[in-house]
Amino acid sequence: MKISVMQFSDFSFLFELLKTRPKKRLVVANGVDVHSIEALALAQRSNIVSVILTGKRSEIEESCQQSGISADMFEIVDCNNDISAVEMAVKMVRSHEADFIMKGLISTDKFMKFVLNKEIGLLPAGGLLSHVTVVLNERYGKPLVVSDVAIIPLPTLEQKVVMTENVIKVARAIGIAEPKVAFIAATEQVIQKMPATTDAFELKKMWQNNRFPGSVCDGPLSLDLAIDKESACIKKYESEVAGNANCLVFPNIESGNVFYKTNTKLCDAKIAAVLVGTTSPAVLSSRGDSADTKLNSIALAALLS
C-alpha cells in the first residue's frame, strides 16, 4: 500500500496499514508498571496487537487496578522477578509464541543482555543491532526515517551499509515506494580529514553500483541540503535527494541523538522508534516516552514484524 505524503500529518497511517494485516502478538518483558500498561491498553484497544505480559501477576494486577484497566484484557505469564520475566519474553519470541518484544519495567542493560544472548537471544550470528526512528515534524510535512540515534556510537562504513539497508526497509514498510537517502555530514564537500564525508562518498558510490536498489542515495549532504529545498537552490546543488530526503543516515550517535532530541524537545515532533537487526523488531521504551510515542512505536514494530 502506497501512502500519499499528504496523509503523513500523524501516525494514523500506520494504523490504517495494520488494518490490512493479521493482528500481531506483542510480549512485554516485565510489563508490570503503570506507564507500560496504559500504553499497552491503548494498543490493544486500537486492535493492532494482542498483548502478553510477563512478570509478577500480583504487580500487574495492582498496576492495572491503579490505571482503571481490567487485567483480564491481557494474557499474563506469571514470573518470579524481572530477570525471569525478560528471559521468558525472549523465549516466547524465539519459539514464535509472540511476534515481537517490548521492554517493560527492567533496566536496558538487563533487557539487552537477553536479547543479544548468543544462545537464547534474538540477534542472528553476525547480525548488527541498530535503532531506527520515524520522525514526523510538521515543518517538514513528511516522515523522516533516521538512524542511528541510540545504539551504535561511531559506525564503521560496513555498519553504515547495514544502517542504510535498515532505513530503506522501514521507509518501504511505511509506504514510501522509492526512499531518498541522505548520508549526513557537516558539508557536501569530500574532505579526507572528515571521515563522515569520505564514508558518505563511498556509500553513494555503492548506490551507483546498485548496492541499494529501489532507492535514491546521495552524500555527503549537510542537513540543510538534505531537507531544505531553498538551501539546495541557493547552493546550486542538484540532486533528487537534496531538499527531499525521506531517510537520514547519521555519521555518529552524537549527531543523530542531537537531531532526535531537537525534534522532540524543541519541535514537538511525533516519534516512533524500534530496534532492528534482531529476528523480530523490539520496542525499547522508557518511562520518559509519552503514551503516544509508545503506541506509535508498538504500531511500527507490529508493521515490521
C-alpha positions, 0 to 999 in steps of 0.5 A, a space after each residue: 500500500 502506497 501512502 500519499 505524503 499528504 496523509 503523513 500529518 500523524 501516525 494514523 497511517 500506520 494504523 490504517 496499514 495494520 488494518 490490512 494485516 493479521 493482528 500481531 502478538 506483542 510480549 512485554 518483558 516485565 510489563 508490570 508498571 503503570 506507564 507500560 500498561 496504559 500504553 499497552 491498553 491503548 494498543 490493544 484497544 486500537 486492535 493492532 496487537 494482542 498483548 502478553 505480559 510477563 512478570 509478577 501477576 500480583 504487580 500487574 494486577 495492582 498496576 492495572 487496578 491503579 490505571 482503571 484497566 481490567 487485567 483480564 484484557 491481557 494474557 499474563 505469564 506469571 514470573 518470579 522477578 524481572 530477570 525471569 520475566 525478560 528471559 521468558 519474553 525472549 523465549 516466547 519470541 524465539 519459539 514464535 509464541 509472540 511476534 515481537 518484544 517490548 521492554 517493560 519495567 527492567 533496566 536496558 542493560 538487563 533487557 539487552 543482555 537477553 536479547 543479544 544472548 548468543 544462545 537464547 537471544 534474538 540477534 542472528 550470528 553476525 547480525 548488527 543491532 541498530 535503532 531506527 526512528 520515524 520522525 514526523 515534524 510538521 515543518 517538514 510535512 513528511 516522515 523522516 526515517 533516521 538512524 542511528 540515534 541510540 545504539 551504535 556510537 561511531 559506525 564503521 562504513 560496513 555498519 553504515 551499509 547495514 544502517 542504510 539497508 535498515 532505513 530503506 526497509 522501514 521507509 518501504 514498510 511505511 509506504 514510501 515506494 522509492 526512499 531518498 537517502 541522505 548520508 549526513 555530514 557537516 558539508 557536501 564537500 569530500 574532505 579526507 580529514 572528515 571521515 563522515 564525508 569520505 564514508 558518505 562518498 563511498 556509500 553513494 558510490 555503492 548506490 551507483 553500483 546498485 548496492 541499494 536498489 529501489 532507492 535514491 542515495 546521495 552524500 555527503 549532504 549537510 542537513 540543510 541540503 538534505 531537507 531544505 529545498 531553498 538551501 539546495 537552490 541557493 547552493 546550486 546543488 542538484 540532486 533528487 535527494 537534496 531538499 527531499 530526503 525521506 531517510 537520514 543516515 547519521 555519521 555518529 550517535 552524537 549527531 543523530 541523538 542531537 537531531 532526535 532530541 531537537 525534534 522532540 524537545 524543541 519541535 514537538 515532533 511525533 516519534 516512533 522508534 524500534 530496534 532492528 537487526 534482531 529476528 523480530 523488531 523490539 520496542 525499547 521504551 522508557 518511562 520518559 516516552 509519552 503514551 503516544 510515542 509508545 503506541 506509535 512505536 508498538 504500531 511500527 514494530 507490529 508493521 515490521 514484524 
